[in-house]
């Protein structure tokens, strides 16, 4: 996944979390947090792959 896509996923999650909080919808709030974490995980995975590529592994 590209960095832009992972950042977009994180932003979508933040928006969903905020909407859930505003609507007092704990389920939506949790889904938003989950999407943020998934986006962060993808970003970390991509960075690790880039470092591995640079080191020749």
Secondary structure, 3 states (H helix, E strand, C coil): CCHHHHHHHHHHHHHHHHHHHHCCCHHHHHHHHHHHHHHHHHHHHHHHHHHHHHHCC
